[in-house]
């Protein structure tokens, strides 16, 4: 299938109805996925999945095509959970926050939104992608809605998330939220740097080092901690609040040793620190000035 797909590096995002309503996005360094309405009855919810790629050109379409052909042509094509040579998906999300997912936080627990209820692509150019995902859930007897606008540019390992929340139709101002990272290997220790606005994990996964992390304005950080849910899953959380408009911005992403640049814990920590120092104050895009960025109301909790 790869011979029919473009090999020019670019940013790319798309809705994938043929794979249970996934929504995926990538640039020359990283790729991500989140889950849609068709998976609402499963364990997946609003967490973020990481796809590890070794090549700078797009892999999303190729991997989905190969995955769909795997039954008929199993000796030639592999599912995307098997190493494709140009990368694979070995990261596990289930019902956790994955890599940078957000949840309401109350009563010392996560109130996860279900899978997204609607999606829209705003920009899908070679240098930048912008899209939105809508979420709706019940939060302590009220309807909590979120519209998340995601931005990714070429050459960076973290994507920008801008989320707006409403509660029963009103801006969810000063809403307690938690942004999470799910360690993939039991015993992996998160590194918390609240004064620097970063949180990260470095671990060995399937033979290669993996660094995941978030970056956020330090003034928005209320605390950072590990949290173990009722199923025994331990996540790293950054606790924060939305502003007076119910909004919050952060960045999340990863560096994978198999790609060849981020090969040690020290390199990942250095990359994340430099990234936070630059992009937290000068984001990829300032969507707060865009009147079209609002909480959408389609979908049911």
C-alpha positions as protocol buffer text, in pm:
chain_id: "A"
residue {
  index: 1
  type: UNK
  ca { x: 0 y: 0 z: 0 }
}
residue {
  index: 2
  type: UNK
  ca { x: 285 y: 242 z: 72 }
}
residue {
  index: 3
  type: UNK
  ca { x: 371 y: 284 z: -297 }
}
residue {
  index: 4
  type: UNK
  ca { x: 39 y: 462 z: -357 }
}
residue {
  index: 5
  type: UNK
  ca { x: 72 y: 708 z: -68 }
}
residue {
  index: 6
  type: UNK
  ca { x: 271 y: 1035 z: -54 }
}
residue {
  index: 7
  type: UNK
  ca { x: 623 y: 1013 z: 86 }
}
residue {
  index: 8
  type: UNK
  ca { x: 673 y: 1387 z: 139 }
}
residue {
  index: 9
  type: UNK
  ca { x: 699 y: 1487 z: 506 }
}
residue {
  index: 10
  type: UNK
  ca { x: 403 y: 1695 z: 623 }
}
residue {
  index: 11
  type: UNK
  ca { x: 152 y: 1741 z: 901 }
}
residue {
  index: 12
  type: UNK
  ca { x: -163 y: 1538 z: 854 }
}
residue {
  index: 13
  type: UNK
  ca { x: -487 y: 1470 z: 1041 }
}
residue {
  index: 14
  type: UNK
  ca { x: -802 y: 1278 z: 964 }
}
residue {
  index: 15
  type: UNK
  ca { x: -1117 y: 1114 z: 1092 }
}
residue {
  index: 16
  type: UNK
  ca { x: -1099 y: 736 z: 1040 }
}
residue {
  index: 17
  type: UNK
  ca { x: -1455 y: 599 z: 1018 }
}
residue {
  index: 18
  type: UNK
  ca { x: -1330 y: 266 z: 881 }
}
residue {
  index: 19
  type: UNK
  ca { x: -1146 y: 201 z: 1211 }
}
residue {
  index: 20
  type: UNK
  ca { x: -1418 y: 259 z: 1471 }
}
residue {
  index: 21
  type: UNK
  ca { x: -1421 y: 640 z: 1435 }
}
residue {
  index: 22
  type: UNK
  ca { x: -1058 y: 695 z: 1536 }
}
residue {
  index: 23
  type: UNK
  ca { x: -914 y: 1042 z: 1492 }
}
residue {
  index: 24
  type: UNK
  ca { x: -542 y: 1051 z: 1413 }
}
residue {
  index: 25
  type: UNK
  ca { x: -278 y: 1317 z: 1355 }
}
residue {
  index: 26
  type: UNK
  ca { x: 95 y: 1331 z: 1283 }
}
residue {
  index: 27
  type: UNK
  ca { x: 395 y: 1534 z: 1169 }
}
residue {
  index: 28
  type: UNK
  ca { x: 748 y: 1437 z: 1069 }
}
residue {
  index: 29
  type: UNK
  ca { x: 838 y: 1313 z: 1420 }
}
residue {
  index: 30
  type: UNK
  ca { x: 531 y: 1185 z: 1604 }
}
residue {
  index: 31
  type: UNK
  ca { x: 181 y: 1048 z: 1554 }
}
residue {
  index: 32
  type: UNK
  ca { x: -123 y: 1027 z: 1782 }
}
residue {
  index: 33
  type: UNK
  ca { x: -470 y: 881 z: 1798 }
}
residue {
  index: 34
  type: UNK
  ca { x: -784 y: 924 z: 2004 }
}
residue {
  index: 35
  type: UNK
  ca { x: -1112 y: 740 z: 2010 }
}
residue {
  index: 36
  type: UNK
  ca { x: -1458 y: 811 z: 1870 }
}
residue {
  index: 37
  type: UNK
  ca { x: -1827 y: 724 z: 1906 }
}
residue {
  index: 38
  type: UNK
  ca { x: -1803 y: 369 z: 1771 }
}
residue {
  index: 39
  type: UNK
  ca { x: -1591 y: 269 z: 2073 }
}
residue {
  index: 40
  type: UNK
  ca { x: -1817 y: 426 z: 2334 }
}
residue {
  index: 41
  type: UNK
  ca { x: -1920 y: 86 z: 2473 }
}
residue {
  index: 42
  type: UNK
  ca { x: -1557 y: -25 z: 2518 }
}
residue {
  index: 43
  type: UNK
  ca { x: -1293 y: 70 z: 2777 }
}
residue {
  index: 44
  type: UNK
  ca { x: -1150 y: 350 z: 2562 }
}
residue {
  index: 45
  type: UNK
  ca { x: -1257 y: 704 z: 2640 }
}
residue {
  index: 46
  type: UNK
  ca { x: -1088 y: 1042 z: 2597 }
}
residue {
  index: 47
  type: UNK
  ca { x: -725 y: 929 z: 2644 }
}
residue {
  index: 48
  type: UNK
  ca { x: -452 y: 996 z: 2386 }
}
residue {
  index: 49
  type: UNK
  ca { x: -261 y: 716 z: 2210 }
}
residue {
  index: 50
  type: UNK
  ca { x: 96 y: 745 z: 2077 }
}
residue {
  index: 51
  type: UNK
  ca { x: 210 y: 594 z: 1747 }
}
residue {
  index: 52
  type: UNK
  ca { x: 586 y: 550 z: 1715 }
}
residue {
  index: 53
  type: UNK
  ca { x: 728 y: 630 z: 1371 }
}
residue {
  index: 54
  type: UNK
  ca { x: 1084 y: 603 z: 1238 }
}
residue {
  index: 55
  type: UNK
  ca { x: 1024 y: 794 z: 915 }
}
residue {
  index: 56
  type: UNK
  ca { x: 946 y: 1162 z: 845 }
}
residue {
  index: 57
  type: UNK
  ca { x: 669 y: 1097 z: 592 }
}
residue {
  index: 58
  type: UNK
  ca { x: 303 y: 1022 z: 683 }
}
residue {
  index: 59
  type: UNK
  ca { x: 225 y: 671 z: 807 }
}
residue {
  index: 60
  type: UNK
  ca { x: -137 y: 699 z: 922 }
}
residue {
  index: 61
  type: UNK
  ca { x: -308 y: 595 z: 598 }
}
residue {
  index: 62
  type: UNK
  ca { x: -52 y: 326 z: 521 }
}
residue {
  index: 63
  type: UNK
  ca { x: -87 y: 161 z: 860 }
}
residue {
  index: 64
  type: UNK
  ca { x: -467 y: 165 z: 851 }
}
residue {
  index: 65
  type: UNK
  ca { x: -467 y: 14 z: 502 }
}
residue {
  index: 66
  type: UNK
  ca { x: -224 y: -258 z: 607 }
}
residue {
  index: 67
  type: UNK
  ca { x: -430 y: -329 z: 917 }
}
residue {
  index: 68
  type: UNK
  ca { x: -748 y: -372 z: 710 }
}
residue {
  index: 69
  type: UNK
  ca { x: -570 y: -605 z: 468 }
}
residue {
  index: 70
  type: UNK
  ca { x: -402 y: -818 z: 733 }
}
residue {
  index: 71
  type: UNK
  ca { x: -657 y: -1100 z: 730 }
}
residue {
  index: 72
  type: UNK
  ca { x: -648 y: -1154 z: 356 }
}
residue {
  index: 73
  type: UNK
  ca { x: -279 y: -1083 z: 305 }
}
residue {
  index: 74
  type: UNK
  ca { x: -138 y: -1173 z: 643 }
}
residue {
  index: 75
  type: UNK
  ca { x: 201 y: -1274 z: 509 }
}
residue {
  index: 76
  type: UNK
  ca { x: 257 y: -933 z: 351 }
}
residue {
  index: 77
  type: UNK
  ca { x: 72 y: -678 z: 563 }
}
residue {
  index: 78
  type: UNK
  ca { x: 86 y: -642 z: 939 }
}
residue {
  index: 79
  type: UNK
  ca { x: -154 y: -485 z: 1187 }
}
residue {
  index: 80
  type: UNK
  ca { x: -30 y: -152 z: 1319 }
}
residue {
  index: 81
  type: UNK
  ca { x: 33 y: -306 z: 1661 }
}
residue {
  index: 82
  type: UNK
  ca { x: 317 y: -505 z: 1497 }
}
residue {
  index: 83
  type: UNK
  ca { x: 640 y: -332 z: 1400 }
}
residue {
  index: 84
  type: UNK
  ca { x: 598 y: -213 z: 1041 }
}
residue {
  index: 85
  type: UNK
  ca { x: 968 y: -136 z: 992 }
}
residue {
  index: 86
  type: UNK
  ca { x: 873 y: 232 z: 976 }
}
residue {
  index: 87
  type: UNK
  ca { x: 715 y: 213 z: 1323 }
}
residue {
  index: 88
  type: UNK
  ca { x: 414 y: 78 z: 1513 }
}
residue {
  index: 89
  type: UNK
  ca { x: 164 y: 128 z: 1794 }
}
residue {
  index: 90
  type: UNK
  ca { x: 279 y: -46 z: 2111 }
}
residue {
  index: 91
  type: UNK
  ca { x: 153 y: 223 z: 2351 }
}
residue {
  index: 92
  type: UNK
  ca { x: -145 y: 119 z: 2565 }
}
residue {
  index: 93
  type: UNK
  ca { x: -415 y: 365 z: 2671 }
}
residue {
  index: 94
  type: UNK
  ca { x: -735 y: 175 z: 2766 }
}
residue {
  index: 95
  type: UNK
  ca { x: -937 y: 403 z: 2997 }
}
residue {
  index: 96
  type: UNK
  ca { x: -640 y: 612 z: 3120 }
}
residue {
  index: 97
  type: UNK
  ca { x: -535 y: 964 z: 3018 }
}
residue {
  index: 98
  type: UNK
  ca { x: -265 y: 816 z: 2793 }
}
residue {
  index: 99
  type: UNK
  ca { x: -31 y: 1091 z: 2673 }
}
residue {
  index: 100
  type: UNK
  ca { x: -177 y: 1422 z: 2784 }
}
residue {
  index: 101
  type: UNK
  ca { x: -548 y: 1354 z: 2812 }
}
residue {
  index: 102
  type: UNK
  ca { x: -750 y: 1579 z: 3044 }
}
residue {
  index: 103
  type: UNK
  ca { x: -1029 y: 1509 z: 3293 }
}
residue {
  index: 104
  type: UNK
  ca { x: -1232 y: 1695 z: 3549 }
}
residue {
  index: 105
  type: UNK
  ca { x: -1089 y: 1637 z: 3897 }
}
residue {
  index: 106
  type: UNK
  ca { x: -1303 y: 1626 z: 4213 }
}
residue {
  index: 107
  type: UNK
  ca { x: -1325 y: 1421 z: 4532 }
}
residue {
  index: 108
  type: UNK
  ca { x: -965 y: 1309 z: 4472 }
}
residue {
  index: 109
  type: UNK
  ca { x: -1057 y: 1119 z: 4159 }
}
residue {
  index: 110
  type: UNK
  ca { x: -1076 y: 1154 z: 3781 }
}
residue {
  index: 111
  type: UNK
  ca { x: -1405 y: 1218 z: 3605 }
}
residue {
  index: 112
  type: UNK
  ca { x: -1313 y: 1100 z: 3257 }
}
residue {
  index: 113
  type: UNK
  ca { x: -1513 y: 1207 z: 2955 }
}
residue {
  index: 114
  type: UNK
  ca { x: -1621 y: 931 z: 2720 }
}
residue {
  index: 115
  type: UNK
  ca { x: -1502 y: 910 z: 2358 }
}
residue {
  index: 116
  type: UNK
  ca { x: -1550 y: 1225 z: 2152 }
}
residue {
  index: 117
  type: UNK
  ca { x: -1898 y: 1294 z: 2015 }
}
residue {
  index: 118
  type: UNK
  ca { x: -1803 y: 1515 z: 1718 }
}
residue {
  index: 119
  type: UNK
  ca { x: -1492 y: 1622 z: 1527 }
}
residue {
  index: 120
  type: UNK
  ca { x: -1405 y: 1892 z: 1275 }
}
residue {
  index: 121
  type: UNK
  ca { x: -1085 y: 1967 z: 1083 }
}
residue {
  index: 122
  type: UNK
  ca { x: -1005 y: 2338 z: 1064 }
}
residue {
  index: 123
  type: UNK
  ca { x: -667 y: 2330 z: 889 }
}
residue {
  index: 124
  type: UNK
  ca { x: -486 y: 2038 z: 726 }
}
residue {
  index: 125
  type: UNK
  ca { x: -187 y: 2196 z: 553 }
}
residue {
  index: 126
  type: UNK
  ca { x: 165 y: 2056 z: 507 }
}
residue {
  index: 127
  type: UNK
  ca { x: 306 y: 2274 z: 786 }
}
residue {
  index: 128
  type: UNK
  ca { x: 22 y: 2285 z: 1040 }
}
residue {
  index: 129
  type: UNK
  ca { x: -290 y: 2097 z: 1142 }
}
residue {
  index: 130
  type: UNK
  ca { x: -574 y: 2232 z: 1355 }
}
residue {
  index: 131
  type: UNK
  ca { x: -883 y: 2032 z: 1449 }
}
residue {
  index: 132
  type: UNK
  ca { x: -1147 y: 2011 z: 1722 }
}
residue {
  index: 133
  type: UNK
  ca { x: -1295 y: 1730 z: 1926 }
}
residue {
  index: 134
  type: UNK
  ca { x: -1615 y: 1766 z: 2128 }
}
residue {
  index: 135
  type: UNK
  ca { x: -1681 y: 1576 z: 2450 }
}
residue {
  index: 136
  type: UNK
  ca { x: -1994 y: 1548 z: 2665 }
}
residue {
  index: 137
  type: UNK
  ca { x: -2029 y: 1372 z: 2999 }
}
residue {
  index: 138
  type: UNK
  ca { x: -2217 y: 1368 z: 3325 }
}
residue {
  index: 139
  type: UNK
  ca { x: -2024 y: 1541 z: 3603 }
}
residue {
  index: 140
  type: UNK
  ca { x: -2187 y: 1508 z: 3944 }
}
residue {
  index: 141
  type: UNK
  ca { x: -2535 y: 1544 z: 3797 }
}
residue {
  index: 142
  type: UNK
  ca { x: -2449 y: 1826 z: 3557 }
}
residue {
  index: 143
  type: UNK
  ca { x: -2367 y: 1820 z: 3186 }
}
residue {
  index: 144
  type: UNK
  ca { x: -1998 y: 1888 z: 3134 }
}
residue {
  index: 145
  type: UNK
  ca { x: -1900 y: 1970 z: 2777 }
}
residue {
  index: 146
  type: UNK
  ca { x: -1554 y: 2024 z: 2634 }
}
residue {
  index: 147
  type: UNK
  ca { x: -1436 y: 2142 z: 2296 }
}
residue {
  index: 148
  type: UNK
  ca { x: -1068 y: 2068 z: 2253 }
}
residue {
  index: 149
  type: UNK
  ca { x: -877 y: 2240 z: 1975 }
}
residue {
  index: 150
  type: UNK
  ca { x: -552 y: 2061 z: 1889 }
}
residue {
  index: 151
  type: UNK
  ca { x: -266 y: 2218 z: 1692 }
}
residue {
  index: 152
  type: UNK
  ca { x: 50 y: 2049 z: 1564 }
}
residue {
  index: 153
  type: UNK
  ca { x: 328 y: 2193 z: 1350 }
}
residue {
  index: 154
  type: UNK
  ca { x: 625 y: 2038 z: 1174 }
}
residue {
  index: 155
  type: UNK
  ca { x: 945 y: 1968 z: 1364 }
}
residue {
  index: 156
  type: UNK
  ca { x: 798 y: 1948 z: 1716 }
}
residue {
  index: 157
  type: UNK
  ca { x: 725 y: 1649 z: 1938 }
}
residue {
  index: 158
  type: UNK
  ca { x: 440 y: 1797 z: 2139 }
}
residue {
  index: 159
  type: UNK
  ca { x: 94 y: 1899 z: 2021 }
}
residue {
  index: 160
  type: UNK
  ca { x: -90 y: 2199 z: 2163 }
}
residue {
  index: 161
  type: UNK
  ca { x: -427 y: 2149 z: 2331 }
}
residue {
  index: 162
  type: UNK
  ca { x: -668 y: 2434 z: 2401 }
}
residue {
  index: 163
  type: UNK
  ca { x: -979 y: 2317 z: 2584 }
}
residue {
  index: 164
  type: UNK
  ca { x: -1295 y: 2511 z: 2667 }
}
residue {
  index: 165
  type: UNK
  ca { x: -1538 y: 2363 z: 2919 }
}
residue {
  index: 166
  type: UNK
  ca { x: -1901 y: 2442 z: 3000 }
}
residue {
  index: 167
  type: UNK
  ca { x: -2114 y: 2314 z: 3286 }
}
residue {
  index: 168
  type: UNK
  ca { x: -2489 y: 2305 z: 3224 }
}
residue {
  index: 169
  type: UNK
  ca { x: -2438 y: 2554 z: 2942 }
}
residue {
  index: 170
  type: UNK
  ca { x: -2233 y: 2809 z: 3136 }
}
residue {
  index: 171
  type: UNK
  ca { x: -1853 y: 2858 z: 3118 }
}
residue {
  index: 172
  type: UNK
  ca { x: -1691 y: 2613 z: 3362 }
}
residue {
  index: 173
  type: UNK
  ca { x: -1472 y: 2876 z: 3524 }
}
residue {
  index: 174
  type: UNK
  ca { x: -1219 y: 2764 z: 3785 }
}
residue {
  index: 175
  type: UNK
  ca { x: -1295 y: 2399 z: 3711 }
}
residue {
  index: 176
  type: UNK
  ca { x: -1044 y: 2162 z: 3868 }
}
residue {
  index: 177
  type: UNK
  ca { x: -885 y: 1947 z: 3599 }
}
residue {
  index: 178
  type: UNK
  ca { x: -611 y: 1686 z: 3576 }
}
residue {
  index: 179
  type: UNK
  ca { x: -382 y: 1630 z: 3278 }
}
residue {
  index: 180
  type: UNK
  ca { x: -228 y: 1284 z: 3279 }
}
residue {
  index: 181
  type: UNK
  ca { x: 50 y: 1059 z: 3160 }
}
residue {
  index: 182
  type: UNK
  ca { x: 15 y: 681 z: 3176 }
}
residue {
  index: 183
  type: UNK
  ca { x: 348 y: 501 z: 3240 }
}
residue {
  index: 184
  type: UNK
  ca { x: 368 y: 192 z: 3023 }
}
residue {
  index: 185
  type: UNK
  ca { x: 596 y: -12 z: 3248 }
}
residue {
  index: 186
  type: UNK
  ca { x: 509 y: -86 z: 3608 }
}
residue {
  index: 187
  type: UNK
  ca { x: 747 y: 95 z: 3841 }
}
residue {
  index: 188
  type: UNK
  ca { x: 835 y: 378 z: 3601 }
}
residue {
  index: 189
  type: UNK
  ca { x: 880 y: 693 z: 3809 }
}
residue {
  index: 190
  type: UNK
  ca { x: 739 y: 1026 z: 3685 }
}
residue {
  index: 191
  type: UNK
  ca { x: 949 y: 1340 z: 3718 }
}
residue {
  index: 192
  type: UNK
  ca { x: 757 y: 1642 z: 3844 }
}
residue {
  index: 193
  type: UNK
  ca { x: 884 y: 1996 z: 3785 }
}
residue {
  index: 194
  type: UNK
  ca { x: 588 y: 2217 z: 3879 }
}
residue {
  index: 195
  type: UNK
  ca { x: 791 y: 2538 z: 3891 }
}
residue {
  index: 196
  type: UNK
  ca { x: 905 y: 2471 z: 3534 }
}
residue {
  index: 197
  type: UNK
  ca { x: 561 y: 2362 z: 3417 }
}
residue {
  index: 198
  type: UNK
  ca { x: 672 y: 2015 z: 3303 }
}
residue {
  index: 199
  type: UNK
  ca { x: 596 y: 1658 z: 3398 }
}
residue {
  index: 200
  type: UNK
  ca { x: 751 y: 1358 z: 3227 }
}
residue {
  index: 201
  type: UNK
  ca { x: 819 y: 986 z: 3231 }
}
residue {
  index: 202
  type: UNK
  ca { x: 1116 y: 798 z: 3085 }
}
residue {
  index: 203
  type: UNK
  ca { x: 1098 y: 421 z: 3054 }
}
residue {
  index: 204
  type: UNK
  ca { x: 1201 y: 126 z: 2838 }
}
residue {
  index: 205
  type: UNK
  ca { x: 918 y: -9 z: 2627 }
}
residue {
  index: 206
  type: UNK
  ca { x: 965 y: -310 z: 2399 }
}
residue {
  index: 207
  type: UNK
  ca { x: 1342 y: -254 z: 2394 }
}
residue {
  index: 208
  type: UNK
  ca { x: 1345 y: 120 z: 2323 }
}
residue {
  index: 209
  type: UNK
  ca { x: 1346 y: 422 z: 2550 }
}
residue {
  index: 210
  type: UNK
  ca { x: 1025 y: 625 z: 2559 }
}
residue {
  index: 211
  type: UNK
  ca { x: 982 y: 970 z: 2703 }
}
residue {
  index: 212
  type: UNK
  ca { x: 633 y: 1115 z: 2743 }
}
residue {
  index: 213
  type: UNK
  ca { x: 564 y: 1458 z: 2884 }
}
residue {
  index: 214
  type: UNK
  ca { x: 349 y: 1766 z: 2920 }
}
residue {
  index: 215
  type: UNK
  ca { x: 433 y: 2136 z: 2932 }
}
residue {
  index: 216
  type: UNK
  ca { x: 205 y: 2403 z: 3078 }
}
residue {
  index: 217
  type: UNK
  ca { x: 223 y: 2757 z: 3210 }
}
residue {
  index: 218
  type: UNK
  ca { x: 367 y: 2708 z: 3563 }
}
residue {
  index: 219
  type: UNK
  ca { x: 128 y: 2968 z: 3701 }
}
residue {
  index: 220
  type: UNK
  ca { x: -162 y: 2734 z: 3615 }
}
residue {
  index: 221
  type: UNK
  ca { x: -17 y: 2438 z: 3807 }
}
residue {
  index: 222
  type: UNK
  ca { x: -183 y: 2356 z: 4140 }
}
residue {
  index: 223
  type: UNK
  ca { x: 24 y: 2044 z: 4196 }
}
residue {
  index: 224
  type: UNK
  ca { x: 162 y: 1725 z: 4044 }
}
residue {
  index: 225
  type: UNK
  ca { x: 116 y: 1376 z: 4183 }
}
residue {
  index: 226
  type: UNK
  ca { x: 80 y: 1007 z: 4110 }
}
residue {
  index: 227
  type: UNK
  ca { x: -271 y: 868 z: 4126 }
}
residue {
  index: 228
  type: UNK
  ca { x: -383 y: 505 z: 4139 }
}
residue {
  index: 229
  type: UNK
  ca { x: -740 y: 435 z: 4032 }
}
residue {
  index: 230
  type: UNK
  ca { x: -972 y: 158 z: 4143 }
}
residue {
  index: 231
  type: UNK
  ca { x: -838 y: -73 z: 3873 }
}
residue {
  index: 232
  type: UNK
  ca { x: -483 y: -37 z: 4005 }
}
residue {
  index: 233
  type: UNK
  ca { x: -363 y: 184 z: 3718 }
}
residue {
  index: 234
  type: UNK
  ca { x: -112 y: 443 z: 3837 }
}
residue {
  index: 235
  type: UNK
  ca { x: -90 y: 767 z: 3636 }
}
residue {
  index: 236
  type: UNK
  ca { x: 106 y: 1089 z: 3669 }
}
residue {
  index: 237
  type: UNK
  ca { x: -124 y: 1391 z: 3701 }
}
residue {
  index: 238
  type: UNK
  ca { x: -80 y: 1764 z: 3667 }
}
residue {
  index: 239
  type: UNK
  ca { x: -357 y: 1939 z: 3860 }
}
residue {
  index: 240
  type: UNK
  ca { x: -476 y: 2278 z: 3736 }
}
residue {
  index: 241
  type: UNK
  ca { x: -785 y: 2500 z: 3700 }
}
residue {
  index: 242
  type: UNK
  ca { x: -960 y: 2650 z: 3401 }
}
residue {
  index: 243
  type: UNK
  ca { x: -965 y: 3029 z: 3377 }
}
residue {
  index: 244
  type: UNK
  ca { x: -1266 y: 3262 z: 3400 }
}
residue {
  index: 245
  type: UNK
  ca { x: -1381 y: 3155 z: 3052 }
}
residue {
  index: 246
  type: UNK
  ca { x: -1351 y: 2784 z: 3131 }
}
residue {
  index: 247
  type: UNK
  ca { x: -1035 y: 2748 z: 2920 }
}
residue {
  index: 248
  type: UNK
  ca { x: -692 y: 2592 z: 2964 }
}
residue {
  index: 249
  type: UNK
  ca { x: -390 y: 2530 z: 2737 }
}
residue {
  index: 250
  type: UNK
  ca { x: -114 y: 2271 z: 2757 }
}
residue {
  index: 251
  type: UNK
  ca { x: 121 y: 2070 z: 2536 }
}
residue {
  index: 252
  type: UNK
  ca { x: 182 y: 1695 z: 2534 }
}
residue {
  index: 253
  type: UNK
  ca { x: 389 y: 1449 z: 2335 }
}
residue {
  index: 254
  type: UNK
  ca { x: 676 y: 1205 z: 2331 }
}
residue {
  index: 255
  type: UNK
  ca { x: 1023 y: 1112 z: 2215 }
}
residue {
  index: 256
  type: UNK
  ca { x: 1095 y: 752 z: 2110 }
}
residue {
  index: 257
  type: UNK
  ca { x: 1444 y: 603 z: 2098 }
}
residue {
  index: 258
  type: UNK
  ca { x: 1356 y: 395 z: 1792 }
}
residue {
  index: 259
  type: UNK
  ca { x: 1317 y: 716 z: 1592 }
}
residue {
  index: 260
  type: UNK
  ca { x: 1682 y: 794 z: 1663 }
}
residue {
  index: 261
  type: UNK
  ca { x: 1703 y: 1140 z: 1823 }
}
residue {
  index: 262
  type: UNK
  ca { x: 1572 y: 1115 z: 2179 }
}
residue {
  index: 263
  type: UNK
  ca { x: 1779 y: 822 z: 2305 }
}
residue {
  index: 264
  type: UNK
  ca { x: 1826 y: 890 z: 2679 }
}
residue {
  index: 265
  type: UNK
  ca { x: 1632 y: 1023 z: 2975 }
}
residue {
  index: 266
  type: UNK
  ca { x: 1865 y: 1323 z: 2984 }
}
residue {
  index: 267
  type: UNK
  ca { x: 1793 y: 1411 z: 2622 }
}
residue {
  index: 268
  type: UNK
  ca { x: 1419 y: 1391 z: 2680 }
}
residue {
  index: 269
  type: UNK
  ca { x: 1432 y: 1605 z: 2992 }
}
residue {
  index: 270
  type: UNK
  ca { x: 1648 y: 1862 z: 2813 }
}
residue {
  index: 271
  type: UNK
  ca { x: 1416 y: 1868 z: 2511 }
}
residue {
  index: 272
  type: UNK
  ca { x: 1107 y: 1915 z: 2726 }
}
residue {
  index: 273
  type: UNK
  ca { x: 1266 y: 2193 z: 2932 }
}
residue {
  index: 274
  type: UNK
  ca { x: 1372 y: 2383 z: 2620 }
}
residue {
  index: 275
  type: UNK
  ca { x: 1031 y: 2331 z: 2461 }
}
residue {
  index: 276
  type: UNK
  ca { x: 849 y: 2465 z: 2766 }
}
residue {
  index: 277
  type: UNK
  ca { x: 1080 y: 2765 z: 2781 }
}
residue {
  index: 278
  type: UNK
  ca { x: 986 y: 2860 z: 2425 }
}
residue {
  index: 279
  type: UNK
  ca { x: 633 y: 2752 z: 2339 }
}
residue {
  index: 280
  type: UNK
  ca { x: 441 y: 2796 z: 2664 }
}
residue {
  index: 281
  type: UNK
  ca { x: 477 y: 3173 z: 2622 }
}
residue {
  index: 282
  type: UNK
  ca { x: 467 y: 3169 z: 2241 }
}
residue {
  index: 283
  type: UNK
  ca { x: 225 y: 2888 z: 2141 }
}
residue {
  index: 284
  type: UNK
  ca { x: 181 y: 2748 z: 1791 }
}
residue {
  index: 285
  type: UNK
  ca { x: -141 y: 2952 z: 1769 }
}
residue {
  index: 286
  type: UNK
  ca { x: -335 y: 3179 z: 2006 }
}
residue {
  index: 287
  type: UNK
  ca { x: -687 y: 3047 z: 1963 }
}
residue {
  index: 288
  type: UNK
  ca { x: -821 y: 3269 z: 2242 }
}
residue {
  index: 289
  type: UNK
  ca { x: -854 y: 3542 z: 1980 }
}
residue {
  index: 290
  type: UNK
  ca { x: -1064 y: 3325 z: 1747 }
}
residue {
  index: 291
  type: UNK
  ca { x: -1437 y: 3389 z: 1788 }
}
residue {
  index: 292
  type: UNK
  ca { x: -1517 y: 3052 z: 1626 }
}
residue {
  index: 293
  type: UNK
  ca { x: -1350 y: 2864 z: 1912 }
}
residue {
  index: 294
  type: UNK
  ca { x: -1635 y: 2784 z: 2149 }
}
residue {
  index: 295
  type: UNK
  ca { x: -1793 y: 2494 z: 2332 }
}
residue {
  index: 296
  type: UNK
  ca { x: -2014 y: 2302 z: 2090 }
}
residue {
  index: 297
  type: UNK
  ca { x: -2329 y: 2138 z: 2216 }
}
residue {
  index: 298
  type: UNK
  ca { x: -2385 y: 1835 z: 1995 }
}
residue {
  index: 299
  type: UNK
  ca { x: -2381 y: 1491 z: 2148 }
}
residue {
  index: 300
  type: UNK
  ca { x: -2525 y: 1349 z: 2468 }
}
residue {
  index: 301
  type: UNK
  ca { x: -2344 y: 1277 z: 2796 }
}
